[in-house]
Amino acid sequence: MSIAYAMPKAGPVRLEVYNLTGQRVRTLFDGQASAGMNSVRWDARGENGRKLSAGAYFVTLKAGERLSTKKVVLFH
């Protein structure tokens, strides 16, 4: 799965995945992102490397003071 996001200017970004109970299951990116469109691939695995169960998850993007959360659904 590819997760795309737009940055108005370059800066620090943290992209994380949470389960429905609010537990962080994976940090996809934590670093500097360039201005414009960016994308990160997620292999549907948690931090421990195990494949996550099918279902709903939340992807949170933190960029400076900006916070955005989107719901994603995994199908196997």
PQR file with spaces between the fields and no chain letter, atoms N, CA, C, O and H, PARSE charges and radii, in Angstrom:
ATOM       1  N    MET     1       0.850   -1.156    0.000 -0.4000 1.5000
ATOM       2  CA   MET     1       0.000    0.000    0.000 -0.0000 2.0000
ATOM       3  C    MET     1       0.905    1.231    0.000  0.5500 1.7000
ATOM       4  O    MET     1       1.897    1.296    0.726 -0.5500 1.4000
ATOM       5  N    SER     2       0.543    2.186   -0.819 -0.4000 1.5000
ATOM       6  CA   SER     2       1.304    3.425   -0.889 -0.0000 2.0000
ATOM       7  C    SER     2       0.488    4.541   -0.242  0.5500 1.7000
ATOM       8  O    SER     2      -0.702    4.689   -0.521 -0.5500 1.4000
ATOM       9  H    SER     2      -0.263    2.133   -1.409  0.4000 1.0000
ATOM      10  N    ILE     3       1.123    5.315    0.611 -0.4000 1.5000
ATOM      11  CA   ILE     3       0.463    6.432    1.294 -0.0000 2.0000
ATOM      12  C    ILE     3       1.122    7.709    0.799  0.5500 1.7000
ATOM      13  O    ILE     3       2.311    7.934    1.025 -0.5500 1.4000
ATOM      14  H    ILE     3       2.089    5.195    0.838  0.4000 1.0000
ATOM      15  N    ALA     4       0.338    8.544    0.121 -0.4000 1.5000
ATOM      16  CA   ALA     4       0.855    9.783   -0.467 -0.0000 2.0000
ATOM      17  C    ALA     4       0.418   10.979    0.381  0.5500 1.7000
ATOM      18  O    ALA     4      -0.654   10.980    0.986 -0.5500 1.4000
ATOM      19  H    ALA     4      -0.627    8.361   -0.063  0.4000 1.0000
ATOM      20  N    TYR     5       1.284   11.998    0.404 -0.4000 1.5000
ATOM      21  CA   TYR     5       0.961   13.231    1.116 -0.0000 2.0000
ATOM      22  C    TYR     5       1.696   14.386    0.453  0.5500 1.7000
ATOM      23  O    TYR     5       2.751   14.205   -0.156 -0.5500 1.4000
ATOM      24  H    TYR     5       2.155   11.997   -0.087  0.4000 1.0000
ATOM      25  N    ALA     6       1.122   15.573    0.582 -0.4000 1.5000
ATOM      26  CA   ALA     6       1.708   16.778   -0.019 -0.0000 2.0000
ATOM      27  C    ALA     6       2.280   17.664    1.081  0.5500 1.7000
ATOM      28  O    ALA     6       1.687   17.823    2.147 -0.5500 1.4000
ATOM      29  H    ALA     6       0.266   15.720    1.076  0.4000 1.0000
ATOM      30  N    MET     7       3.434   18.229    0.799 -0.4000 1.5000
ATOM      31  CA   MET     7       4.088   19.161    1.720 -0.0000 2.0000
ATOM      32  C    MET     7       4.202   20.520    1.029  0.5500 1.7000
ATOM      33  O    MET     7       4.768   20.607   -0.061 -0.5500 1.4000
ATOM      34  H    MET     7       3.916   18.099   -0.068  0.4000 1.0000
ATOM      35  N    PRO     8       3.671   21.588    1.649 -0.5600 1.5000
ATOM      36  CA   PRO     8       3.801   22.908    1.042  0.2800 2.0000
ATOM      37  C    PRO     8       5.249   23.392    1.012  0.5500 1.7000
ATOM      38  O    PRO     8       5.644   24.142    0.120 -0.5500 1.4000
ATOM      39  N    LYS     9       6.035   22.954    1.997 -0.4000 1.5000
ATOM      40  CA   LYS     9       7.464   23.271    2.018 -0.0000 2.0000
ATOM      41  C    LYS     9       8.188   22.129    2.721  0.5500 1.7000
ATOM      42  O    LYS     9       7.566   21.354    3.448 -0.5500 1.4000
ATOM      43  H    LYS     9       5.714   22.345    2.722  0.4000 1.0000
ATOM      44  N    ALA    10       9.469   22.023    2.513 -0.4000 1.5000
ATOM      45  CA   ALA    10      10.263   20.953    3.125 -0.0000 2.0000
ATOM      46  C    ALA    10      10.252   21.105    4.641  0.5500 1.7000
ATOM      47  O    ALA    10      10.199   22.218    5.166 -0.5500 1.4000
ATOM      48  H    ALA    10       9.974   22.653    1.922  0.4000 1.0000
ATOM      49  N    GLY    11      10.303   19.980    5.330 -0.4000 1.5000
ATOM      50  CA   GLY    11      10.331   20.038    6.788 -0.0000 2.0000
ATOM      51  C    GLY    11      10.219   18.667    7.410  0.5500 1.7000
ATOM      52  O    GLY    11      10.114   17.665    6.703 -0.5500 1.4000
ATOM      53  H    GLY    11      10.347   19.076    4.904  0.4000 1.0000
ATOM      54  N    PRO    12      10.242   18.616    8.746 -0.5600 1.5000
ATOM      55  CA   PRO    12      10.171   17.339    9.452  0.2800 2.0000
ATOM      56  C    PRO    12       8.767   16.729    9.368  0.5500 1.7000
ATOM      57  O    PRO    12       7.758   17.429    9.458 -0.5500 1.4000
ATOM      58  N    VAL    13       8.735   15.419    9.194 -0.4000 1.5000
ATOM      59  CA   VAL    13       7.481   14.678    9.078 -0.0000 2.0000
ATOM      60  C    VAL    13       7.579   13.400    9.898  0.5500 1.7000
ATOM      61  O    VAL    13       8.622   12.747    9.943 -0.5500 1.4000
ATOM      62  H    VAL    13       9.554   14.850    9.120  0.4000 1.0000
ATOM      63  N    ARG    14       6.477   13.061   10.538 -0.4000 1.5000
ATOM      64  CA   ARG    14       6.370   11.763   11.227 -0.0000 2.0000
ATOM      65  C    ARG    14       5.059   11.142   10.766  0.5500 1.7000
ATOM      66  O    ARG    14       3.990   11.729   10.935 -0.5500 1.4000
ATOM      67  H    ARG    14       5.630   13.590   10.501  0.4000 1.0000
ATOM      68  N    LEU    15       5.148    9.950   10.182 -0.4000 1.5000
ATOM      69  CA   LEU    15       3.987    9.236    9.659 -0.0000 2.0000
ATOM      70  C    LEU    15       3.864    7.927   10.429  0.5500 1.7000
ATOM      71  O    LEU    15       4.759    7.083   10.380 -0.5500 1.4000
ATOM      72  H    LEU    15       6.016    9.473   10.045  0.4000 1.0000
ATOM      73  N    GLU    16       2.733    7.761   11.151 -0.4000 1.5000
ATOM      74  CA   GLU    16       2.561    6.600   12.021 -0.0000 2.0000
ATOM      75  C    GLU    16       1.226    5.917   11.753  0.5500 1.7000
ATOM      76  O    GLU    16       0.274    6.539   11.281 -0.5500 1.4000
ATOM      77  H    GLU    16       2.006    8.447   11.191  0.4000 1.0000
ATOM      78  N    VAL    17       1.177    4.617   12.067 -0.4000 1.5000
ATOM      79  CA   VAL    17      -0.046    3.830   11.918 -0.0000 2.0000
ATOM      80  C    VAL    17      -0.502    3.386   13.306  0.5500 1.7000
ATOM      81  O    VAL    17       0.297    2.908   14.111 -0.5500 1.4000
ATOM      82  H    VAL    17       1.950    4.112   12.450  0.4000 1.0000
ATOM      83  N    TYR    18      -1.803    3.552   13.573 -0.4000 1.5000
ATOM      84  CA   TYR    18      -2.403    3.161   14.839 -0.0000 2.0000
ATOM      85  C    TYR    18      -3.540    2.176   14.597  0.5500 1.7000
ATOM      86  O    TYR    18      -4.206    2.230   13.562 -0.5500 1.4000
ATOM      87  H    TYR    18      -2.452    3.941   12.918  0.4000 1.0000
ATOM      88  N    ASN    19      -3.761    1.278   15.553 -0.4000 1.5000
ATOM      89  CA   ASN    19      -4.907    0.384   15.453 -0.0000 2.0000
ATOM      90  C    ASN    19      -6.136    1.082   16.039  0.5500 1.7000
ATOM      91  O    ASN    19      -6.055    2.228   16.480 -0.5500 1.4000
ATOM      92  H    ASN    19      -3.221    1.235   16.393  0.4000 1.0000
ATOM      93  N    LEU    20      -7.260    0.388   16.038 -0.4000 1.5000
ATOM      94  CA   LEU    20      -8.512    1.004   16.495 -0.0000 2.0000
ATOM      95  C    LEU    20      -8.531    1.331   17.981  0.5500 1.7000
ATOM      96  O    LEU    20      -9.343    2.144   18.422 -0.5500 1.4000
ATOM      97  H    LEU    20      -7.326   -0.543   15.679  0.4000 1.0000
ATOM      98  N    THR    21      -7.658    0.715   18.754 -0.4000 1.5000
ATOM      99  CA   THR    21      -7.600    1.013   20.193 -0.0000 2.0000
ATOM     100  C    THR    21      -6.622    2.146   20.503  0.5500 1.7000
ATOM     101  O    THR    21      -6.430    2.503   21.665 -0.5500 1.4000
ATOM     102  H    THR    21      -6.998    0.054   18.396  0.4000 1.0000
ATOM     103  N    GLY    22      -6.001    2.711   19.457 -0.4000 1.5000
ATOM     104  CA   GLY    22      -5.099    3.837   19.649 -0.0000 2.0000
ATOM     105  C    GLY    22      -3.653    3.467   19.889  0.5500 1.7000
ATOM     106  O    GLY    22      -2.837    4.339   20.186 -0.5500 1.4000
ATOM     107  H    GLY    22      -6.157    2.421   18.513  0.4000 1.0000
ATOM     108  N    GLN    23      -3.316    2.191   19.766 -0.4000 1.5000
ATOM     109  CA   GLN    23      -1.918    1.764   19.940 -0.0000 2.0000
ATOM     110  C    GLN    23      -1.150    1.970   18.636  0.5500 1.7000
ATOM     111  O    GLN    23      -1.621    1.601   17.561 -0.5500 1.4000
ATOM     112  H    GLN    23      -3.979    1.482   19.525  0.4000 1.0000
ATOM     113  N    ARG    24       0.032    2.562   18.744 -0.4000 1.5000
ATOM     114  CA   ARG    24       0.883    2.720   17.561 -0.0000 2.0000
ATOM     115  C    ARG    24       1.399    1.347   17.172  0.5500 1.7000
ATOM     116  O    ARG    24       1.971    0.631   17.994 -0.5500 1.4000
ATOM     117  H    ARG    24       0.415    2.862   19.618  0.4000 1.0000
ATOM     118  N    VAL    25       1.192    0.983   15.908 -0.4000 1.5000
ATOM     119  CA   VAL    25       1.655   -0.317   15.435 -0.0000 2.0000
ATOM     120  C    VAL    25       2.854   -0.207   14.506  0.5500 1.7000
ATOM     121  O    VAL    25       3.558   -1.191   14.283 -0.5500 1.4000
ATOM     122  H    VAL    25       0.727    1.564   15.240  0.4000 1.0000
ATOM     123  N    ARG    26       3.095    0.999   13.956 -0.4000 1.5000
ATOM     124  CA   ARG    26       4.243    1.162   13.068 -0.0000 2.0000
ATOM     125  C    ARG    26       4.531    2.629   12.822  0.5500 1.7000
ATOM     126  O    ARG    26       3.610    3.425   12.640 -0.5500 1.4000
ATOM     127  H    ARG    26       2.523    1.799   14.138  0.4000 1.0000
ATOM     128  N    THR    27       5.800    2.988   12.814 -0.4000 1.5000
ATOM     129  CA   THR    27       6.243    4.296   12.347 -0.0000 2.0000
ATOM     130  C    THR    27       6.745    4.090   10.932  0.5500 1.7000
ATOM     131  O    THR    27       7.715    3.363   10.716 -0.5500 1.4000
ATOM     132  H    THR    27       6.548    2.341   12.961  0.4000 1.0000
ATOM     133  N    LEU    28       6.096    4.722    9.966 -0.4000 1.5000
ATOM     134  CA   LEU    28       6.457    4.545    8.561 -0.0000 2.0000
ATOM     135  C    LEU    28       7.574    5.486    8.119  0.5500 1.7000
ATOM     136  O    LEU    28       8.402    5.132    7.279 -0.5500 1.4000
ATOM     137  H    LEU    28       5.308    5.313   10.141  0.4000 1.0000
ATOM     138  N    PHE    29       7.589    6.685    8.693 -0.4000 1.5000
ATOM     139  CA   PHE    29       8.607    7.666    8.303 -0.0000 2.0000
ATOM     140  C    PHE    29       8.784    8.648    9.443  0.5500 1.7000
ATOM     141  O    PHE    29       7.812    9.086   10.058 -0.5500 1.4000
ATOM     142  H    PHE    29       6.917    6.973    9.375  0.4000 1.0000
ATOM     143  N    ASP    30      10.021    8.987    9.716 -0.4000 1.5000
ATOM     144  CA   ASP    30      10.339    9.995   10.730 -0.0000 2.0000
ATOM     145  C    ASP    30      11.603   10.692   10.272  0.5500 1.7000
ATOM     146  O    ASP    30      12.711   10.222   10.529 -0.5500 1.4000
ATOM     147  H    ASP    30      10.810    8.631    9.216  0.4000 1.0000
ATOM     148  N    GLY    31      11.433   11.817    9.592 -0.4000 1.5000
ATOM     149  CA   GLY    31      12.591   12.522    9.059 -0.0000 2.0000
ATOM     150  C    GLY    31      12.176   13.740    8.260  0.5500 1.7000
ATOM     151  O    GLY    31      11.059   14.239    8.400 -0.5500 1.4000
ATOM     152  H    GLY    31      10.533   12.199    9.383  0.4000 1.0000
ATOM     153  N    GLN    32      13.074   14.211    7.430 -0.4000 1.5000
ATOM     154  CA   GLN    32      12.839   15.383    6.596 -0.0000 2.0000
ATOM     155  C    GLN    32      12.168   14.961    5.292  0.5500 1.7000
ATOM     156  O    GLN    32      12.600   14.015    4.634 -0.5500 1.4000
ATOM     157  H    GLN    32      13.982   13.806    7.316  0.4000 1.0000
ATOM     158  N    ALA    33      11.112   15.673    4.934 -0.4000 1.5000
ATOM     159  CA   ALA    33      10.424   15.433    3.664 -0.0000 2.0000
ATOM     160  C    ALA    33      10.591   16.661    2.783  0.5500 1.7000
ATOM     161  O    ALA    33      10.654   17.788    3.274 -0.5500 1.4000
ATOM     162  H    ALA    33      10.761   16.442    5.469  0.4000 1.0000
ATOM     163  N    SER    34      10.660   16.435    1.498 -0.4000 1.5000
ATOM     164  CA   SER    34      10.810   17.539    0.551 -0.0000 2.0000
ATOM     165  C    SER    34       9.456   18.175    0.247  0.5500 1.7000
ATOM     166  O    SER    34       8.409   17.573    0.483 -0.5500 1.4000
ATOM     167  H    SER    34      10.609   15.519    1.099  0.4000 1.0000
ATOM     168  N    ALA    35       9.489   19.390   -0.276 -0.4000 1.5000
ATOM     169  CA   ALA    35       8.268   20.078   -0.671 -0.0000 2.0000
ATOM     170  C    ALA    35       7.637   19.337   -1.852  0.5500 1.7000
ATOM     171  O    ALA    35       8.339   18.732   -2.663 -0.5500 1.4000
ATOM     172  H    ALA    35      10.340   19.879   -0.468  0.4000 1.0000
ATOM     173  N    GLY    36       6.319   19.390   -1.940 -0.4000 1.5000
ATOM     174  CA   GLY    36       5.601   18.733   -3.032 -0.0000 2.0000
ATOM     175  C    GLY    36       5.035   17.395   -2.596  0.5500 1.7000
ATOM     176  O    GLY    36       4.866   17.133   -1.405 -0.5500 1.4000
ATOM     177  H    GLY    36       5.748   19.881   -1.282  0.4000 1.0000
ATOM     178  N    MET    37       4.747   16.554   -3.577 -0.4000 1.5000
ATOM     179  CA   MET    37       4.158   15.241   -3.303 -0.0000 2.0000
ATOM     180  C    MET    37       5.224   14.255   -2.833  0.5500 1.7000
ATOM     181  O    MET    37       6.317   14.188   -3.396 -0.5500 1.4000
ATOM     182  H    MET    37       4.885   16.767   -4.544  0.4000 1.0000
ATOM     183  N    ASN    38       4.893   13.502   -1.809 -0.4000 1.5000
ATOM     184  CA   ASN    38       5.761   12.464   -1.259 -0.0000 2.0000
ATOM     185  C    ASN    38       4.920   11.210   -1.073  0.5500 1.7000
ATOM     186  O    ASN    38       3.694   11.294   -1.000 -0.5500 1.4000
ATOM     187  H    ASN    38       4.005   13.556   -1.352  0.4000 1.0000
ATOM     188  N    SER    39       5.553   10.064   -0.997 -0.4000 1.5000
ATOM     189  CA   SER    39       4.812    8.839   -0.713 -0.0000 2.0000
ATOM     190  C    SER    39       5.698    7.863    0.050  0.5500 1.7000
ATOM     191  O    SER    39       6.925    7.877   -0.058 -0.5500 1.4000
ATOM     192  H    SER    39       6.549    9.995   -1.057  0.4000 1.0000
ATOM     193  N    VAL    40       5.028    7.018    0.825 -0.4000 1.5000
ATOM     194  CA   VAL    40       5.692    6.005    1.633 -0.0000 2.0000
ATOM     195  C    VAL    40       4.971    4.687    1.376  0.5500 1.7000
ATOM     196  O    VAL    40       3.740    4.649    1.350 -0.5500 1.4000
ATOM     197  H    VAL    40       4.032    7.006    0.912  0.4000 1.0000
ATOM     198  N    ARG    41       5.719    3.616    1.188 -0.4000 1.5000
ATOM     199  CA   ARG    41       5.108    2.293    1.025 -0.0000 2.0000
ATOM     200  C    ARG    41       4.982    1.626    2.385  0.5500 1.7000
ATOM     201  O    ARG    41       5.897    1.662    3.207 -0.5500 1.4000
ATOM     202  H    ARG    41       6.719    3.647    1.209  0.4000 1.0000
ATOM     203  N    TRP    42       3.816    1.015    2.599 -0.4000 1.5000
ATOM     204  CA   TRP    42       3.574    0.274    3.830 -0.0000 2.0000
ATOM     205  C    TRP    42       3.261   -1.158    3.447  0.5500 1.7000
ATOM     206  O    TRP    42       2.329   -1.413    2.685 -0.5500 1.4000
ATOM     207  H    TRP    42       3.072    0.985    1.931  0.4000 1.0000
ATOM     208  N    ASP    43       4.028   -2.084    3.968 -0.4000 1.5000
ATOM     209  CA   ASP    43       3.881   -3.503    3.648 -0.0000 2.0000
ATOM     210  C    ASP    43       2.870   -4.214    4.544  0.5500 1.7000
ATOM     211  O    ASP    43       2.842   -5.444    4.588 -0.5500 1.4000
ATOM     212  H    ASP    43       4.786   -1.877    4.588  0.4000 1.0000
ATOM     213  N    ALA    44       2.043   -3.455    5.255 -0.4000 1.5000
ATOM     214  CA   ALA    44       0.996   -3.984    6.151 -0.0000 2.0000
ATOM     215  C    ALA    44       1.582   -4.794    7.304  0.5500 1.7000
ATOM     216  O    ALA    44       0.945   -5.715    7.813 -0.5500 1.4000
ATOM     217  H    ALA    44       2.066   -2.456    5.219  0.4000 1.0000
ATOM     218  N    ARG    45       2.798   -4.443    7.709 -0.4000 1.5000
ATOM     219  CA   ARG    45       3.431   -5.110    8.841 -0.0000 2.0000
ATOM     220  C    ARG    45       3.593   -4.121    9.990  0.5500 1.7000
ATOM     221  O    ARG    45       3.703   -2.912    9.780 -0.5500 1.4000
ATOM     222  H    ARG    45       3.316   -3.694    7.295  0.4000 1.0000
ATOM     223  N    GLY    46       3.604   -4.654   11.194 -0.4000 1.5000
ATOM     224  CA   GLY    46       3.821   -3.840   12.380 -0.0000 2.0000
ATOM     225  C    GLY    46       5.303   -3.669   12.636  0.5500 1.7000
ATOM     226  O    GLY    46       6.130   -4.140   11.855 -0.5500 1.4000
ATOM     227  H    GLY    46       3.515   -5.635   11.364  0.4000 1.0000
ATOM     228  N    GLU    47       5.646   -2.993   13.731 -0.4000 1.5000
ATOM     229  CA   GLU    47       7.044   -2.761   14.100 -0.0000 2.0000
ATOM     230  C    GLU    47       7.808   -4.069   14.277  0.5500 1.7000
ATOM     231  O    GLU    47       9.011   -4.134   14.024 -0.5500 1.4000
ATOM     232  H    GLU    47       4.975   -2.610   14.365  0.4000 1.0000
ATOM     233  N    ASN    48       7.099   -5.113   14.714 -0.4000 1.5000
ATOM     234  CA   ASN    48       7.745   -6.398   14.964 -0.0000 2.0000
ATOM     235  C    ASN    48       7.970   -7.213   13.690  0.5500 1.7000
ATOM     236  O    ASN    48       8.532   -8.306   13.754 -0.5500 1.4000
ATOM     237  H    ASN    48       6.122   -5.060   14.919  0.4000 1.0000
ATOM     238  N    GLY    49       7.541   -6.701   12.533 -0.4000 1.5000
ATOM     239  CA   GLY    49       7.734   -7.386   11.268 -0.0000 2.0000
ATOM     240  C    GLY    49       6.636   -8.361   10.897  0.5500 1.7000
ATOM     241  O    GLY    49       6.641   -8.923    9.801 -0.5500 1.4000
ATOM     242  H    GLY    49       7.084   -5.813   12.480  0.4000 1.0000
ATOM     243  N    ARG    50       5.693   -8.566   11.806 -0.4000 1.5000
ATOM     244  CA   ARG    50       4.584   -9.479   11.519 -0.0000 2.0000
ATOM     245  C    ARG    50       3.490   -8.775   10.727  0.5500 1.7000
ATOM     246  O    ARG    50       3.220   -7.591   10.931 -0.5500 1.4000
ATOM     247  H    ARG    50       5.689   -8.110   12.696  0.4000 1.0000
ATOM     248  N    LYS    51       2.870   -9.519    9.826 -0.4000 1.5000
ATOM     249  CA   LYS    51       1.771   -8.988    9.039 -0.0000 2.0000
ATOM     250  C    LYS    51       0.592   -8.681    9.970  0.5500 1.7000
ATOM     251  O    LYS    51       0.232   -9.499   10.817 -0.5500 1.4000
ATOM     252  H    LYS    51       3.089  -10.480    9.661  0.4000 1.0000
ATOM     253  N    LEU    52      -0.001   -7.502    9.806 -0.4000 1.5000
ATOM     254  CA   LEU    52      -1.132   -7.099   10.632 -0.0000 2.0000
ATOM     255  C    LEU    52      -2.424   -7.729   10.122  0.5500 1.7000
ATOM     256  O    LEU    52      -2.536   -8.076    8.946 -0.5500 1.4000
ATOM     257  H    LEU    52       0.291   -6.837    9.118  0.4000 1.0000
ATOM     258  N    SER    53      -3.382   -7.869   11.006 -0.4000 1.5000
ATOM     259  CA   SER    53      -4.683   -8.423   10.655 -0.0000 2.0000
ATOM     260  C    SER    53      -5.419   -7.481    9.715  0.5500 1.7000
ATOM     261  O    SER    53      -5.216   -6.268    9.748 -0.5500 1.4000
ATOM     262  H    SER    53      -3.290   -7.587   11.962  0.4000 1.0000
ATOM     263  N    ALA    54      -6.277   -8.054    8.878 -0.4000 1.5000
ATOM     264  CA   ALA    54      -7.145   -7.241    8.031 -0.0000 2.0000
ATOM     265  C    ALA    54      -8.041   -6.410    8.936  0.5500 1.7000
ATOM     266  O    ALA    54      -8.426   -6.853   10.018 -0.5500 1.4000
ATOM     267  H    ALA    54      -6.442   -9.040    8.852  0.4000 1.0000
ATOM     268  N    GLY    55      -8.367   -5.222    8.497 -0.4000 1.5000
ATOM     269  CA   GLY    55      -9.242   -4.355    9.290 -0.0000 2.0000
ATOM     270  C    GLY    55      -8.882   -2.897    9.117  0.5500 1.7000
ATOM     271  O    GLY    55      -8.112   -2.535    8.227 -0.5500 1.4000
ATOM     272  H    GLY    55      -8.055   -4.861    7.618  0.4000 1.0000
ATOM     273  N    ALA    56      -9.445   -2.062    9.975 -0.4000 1.5000
ATOM     274  CA   ALA    56      -9.253   -0.615    9.897 -0.0000 2.0000
ATOM     275  C    ALA    56      -8.078   -0.168   10.760  0.5500 1.7000
ATOM     276  O    ALA    56      -7.848   -0.693   11.850 -0.5500 1.4000
ATOM     277  H    ALA    56     -10.070   -2.356   10.698  0.4000 1.0000
ATOM     278  N    TYR    57      -7.347    0.809   10.250 -0.4000 1.5000
ATOM     279  CA   TYR    57      -6.219    1.423   10.951 -0.0000 2.0000
ATOM     280  C    TYR    57      -6.274    2.918   10.674  0.5500 1.7000
ATOM     281  O    TYR    57      -6.955    3.362    9.750 -0.5500 1.4000
ATOM     282  H    TYR    57      -7.534    1.235    9.365  0.4000 1.0000
ATOM     283  N    PHE    58      -5.558    3.687   11.476 -0.4000 1.5000
ATOM     284  CA   PHE    58      -5.466    5.125   11.274 -0.0000 2.0000
ATOM     285  C    PHE    58      -4.020    5.494   10.963  0.5500 1.7000
ATOM     286  O    PHE    58      -3.096    5.042   11.641 -0.5500 1.4000
ATOM     287  H    PHE    58      -5.005    3.326   12.227  0.4000 1.0000
ATOM     288  N    VAL    59      -3.831    6.313    9.938 -0.4000 1.5000
ATOM     289  CA   VAL    59      -2.512    6.814    9.572 -0.0000 2.0000
ATOM     290  C    VAL    59      -2.469    8.287    9.965  0.5500 1.7000
ATOM     291  O    VAL    59      -3.298    9.082    9.523 -0.5500 1.4000
ATOM     292  H    VAL    59      -4.581    6.680    9.388  0.4000 1.0000
ATOM     293  N    THR    60      -1.499    8.640   10.795 -0.4000 1.5000
ATOM     294  CA   THR    60      -1.366   10.009   11.290 -0.0000 2.0000
ATOM     295  C    THR    60      -0.109   10.651   10.723  0.5500 1.7000
ATOM     296  O    THR    60       0.984   10.090   10.800 -0.5500 1.4000
ATOM     297  H    THR    60      -0.825    7.995   11.154  0.4000 1.0000
ATOM     298  N    LEU    61      -0.283   11.830   10.157 -0.4000 1.5000
ATOM     299  CA   LEU    61       0.818   12.614    9.605 -0.0000 2.0000
ATOM     300  C    LEU    61       1.014   13.826   10.497  0.5500 1.7000
ATOM     301  O    LEU    61       0.088   14.617   10.680 -0.5500 1.4000
ATOM     302  H    LEU    61      -1.170   12.286   10.094  0.4000 1.0000
ATOM     303  N    LYS    62       2.216   13.983   11.057 -0.4000 1.5000
ATOM     304  CA   LYS    62       2.573   15.152   11.846 -0.0000 2.0000
ATOM     305  C    LYS    62       3.665   15.888   11.088  0.5500 1.7000
ATOM     306  O    LYS    62       4.749   15.351   10.859 -0.5500 1.4000
ATOM     307  H    LYS    62       2.968   13.340   10.908  0.4000 1.0000
ATOM     308  N    ALA    63       3.368   17.123   10.700 -0.4000 1.5000
ATOM     309  CA   ALA    63       4.329   17.943    9.966 -0.0000 2.0000
ATOM     310  C    ALA    63       4.294   19.339   10.577  0.5500 1.7000
ATOM     311  O    ALA    63       3.380   20.120   10.313 -0.5500 1.4000
ATOM     312  H    ALA    63       2.487   17.559   10.886  0.4000 1.0000
ATOM     313  N    GLY    64       5.296   19.642   11.393 -0.4000 1.5000
ATOM     314  CA   GLY    64       5.285   20.919   12.101 -0.0000 2.0000
ATOM     315  C    GLY    64       4.088   20.963   13.036  0.5500 1.7000
ATOM     316  O    GLY    64       3.920   20.074   13.871 -0.5500 1.4000
ATOM     317  H    GLY    64       6.039   19.008   11.608  0.4000 1.0000
ATOM     318  N    GLU    65       3.253   21.989   12.904 -0.4000 1.5000
ATOM     319  CA   GLU    65       2.044   22.094   13.728 -0.0000 2.0000
ATOM     320  C    GLU    65       0.853   21.405   13.074  0.5500 1.7000
ATOM     321  O    GLU    65      -0.226   21.333   13.661 -0.5500 1.4000
ATOM     322  H    GLU    65       3.389   22.711   12.226  0.4000 1.0000
ATOM     323  N    ARG    66       1.045   20.909   11.881 -0.4000 1.5000
ATOM     324  CA   ARG    66      -0.027   20.253   11.127 -0.0000 2.0000
ATOM     325  C    ARG    66      -0.185   18.809   11.583  0.5500 1.7000
ATOM     326  O    ARG    66       0.798   18.081   11.722 -0.5500 1.4000
ATOM     327  H    ARG    66       1.922   20.967   11.404  0.4000 1.0000
ATOM     328  N    LEU    67      -1.426   18.402   11.815 -0.4000 1.5000
ATOM     329  CA   LEU    67      -1.734   17.029   12.193 -0.0000 2.0000
ATOM     330  C    LEU    67      -2.906   16.572   11.353  0.5500 1.7000
ATOM     331  O    LEU    67      -3.945   17.231   11.314 -0.5500 1.4000
ATOM     332  H    LEU    67      -2.225   18.994   11.702  0.4000 1.0000
ATOM     333  N    SER    68      -2.742   15.447   10.680 -0.4000 1.5000
ATOM     334  CA   SER    68      -3.790   14.912    9.831 -0.0000 2.0000
ATOM     335  C    SER    68      -3.913   13.417   10.077  0.5500 1.7000
ATOM     336  O    SER    68      -2.907   12.710   10.150 -0.5500 1.4000
ATOM     337  H    SER    68      -1.898   14.912   10.711  0.4000 1.0000
ATOM     338  N    THR    69      -5.146   12.935   10.206 -0.4000 1.5000
ATOM     339  CA   THR    69      -5.383   11.513   10.426 -0.0000 2.0000
ATOM     340  C    THR    69      -6.369   11.004    9.389  0.5500 1.7000
ATOM     341  O    THR    69      -7.409   11.619    9.151 -0.5500 1.4000
ATOM     342  H    THR    69      -5.962   13.509   10.146  0.4000 1.0000
ATOM     343  N    LYS    70      -6.037    9.874    8.772 -0.4000 1.5000
ATOM     344  CA   LYS    70      -6.898    9.231    7.787 -0.0000 2.0000
ATOM     345  C    LYS    70      -7.108    7.769    8.158  0.5500 1.7000
ATOM     346  O    LYS    70      -6.204    7.112    8.674 -0.5500 1.4000
ATOM     347  H    LYS    70      -5.193    9.374    8.965  0.4000 1.0000
ATOM     348  N    LYS    71      -8.293    7.276    7.894 -0.4000 1.5000
ATOM     349  CA   LYS    71      -8.611    5.875    8.140 -0.0000 2.0000
ATOM     350  C    LYS    71      -8.260    5.076    6.889  0.5500 1.7000
ATOM     351  O    LYS    71      -8.591    5.481    5.775 -0.5500 1.4000
ATOM     352  H    LYS    71      -9.028    7.810    7.475  0.4000 1.0000
ATOM     353  N    VAL    72      -7.588    3.941    7.075 -0.4000 1.5000
ATOM     354  CA   VAL    72      -7.284    3.031    5.973 -0.0000 2.0000
ATOM     355  C    VAL    72      -7.802    1.640    6.348  0.5500 1.7000
ATOM     356  O    VAL    72      -7.889    1.296    7.527 -0.5500 1.4000
ATOM     357  H    VAL    72      -7.319    3.612    7.980  0.4000 1.0000
ATOM     358  N    VAL    73      -8.139    0.862    5.349 -0.4000 1.5000
ATOM     359  CA   VAL    73      -8.626   -0.495    5.589 -0.0000 2.0000
ATOM     360  C    VAL    73      -7.717   -1.471    4.869  0.5500 1.7000
ATOM     361  O    VAL    73      -7.470   -1.337    3.671 -0.5500 1.4000
ATOM     362  H    VAL    73      -8.068    1.142    4.392  0.4000 1.0000
ATOM     363  N    LEU    74      -7.214   -2.465    5.615 -0.4000 1.5000
ATOM     364  CA   LEU    74      -6.367   -3.510    5.043 -0.0000 2.0000
ATOM     365  C    LEU    74      -7.232   -4.698    4.639  0.5500 1.7000
ATOM     366  O    LEU    74      -8.077   -5.165    5.402 -0.5500 1.4000
ATOM     367  H    LEU    74      -7.415   -2.574    6.588  0.4000 1.0000
ATOM     368  N    PHE    75      -6.999   -5.171    3.421 -0.4000 1.5000
ATOM     369  CA   PHE    75      -7.626   -6.393    2.947 -0.0000 2.0000
ATOM     370  C    PHE    75      -6.521   -7.368    2.610  0.5500 1.7000
ATOM     371  O    PHE    75      -5.495   -6.974    2.054 -0.5500 1.4000
ATOM     372  H    PHE    75      -6.313   -4.791    2.800  0.4000 1.0000
ATOM     373  N    HIS    76      -6.710   -8.633    2.937 -0.4000 1.5000
ATOM     374  CA   HIS    76      -5.707   -9.655    2.578 -0.0000 2.0000
ATOM     375  C    HIS    76      -6.297  -10.605    1.566  0.5500 1.7000
ATOM     376  O    HIS    76      -5.624  -11.539    1.130 -0.5500 1.4000
ATOM     377  H    HIS    76      -7.543   -8.954    3.388  0.4000 1.0000
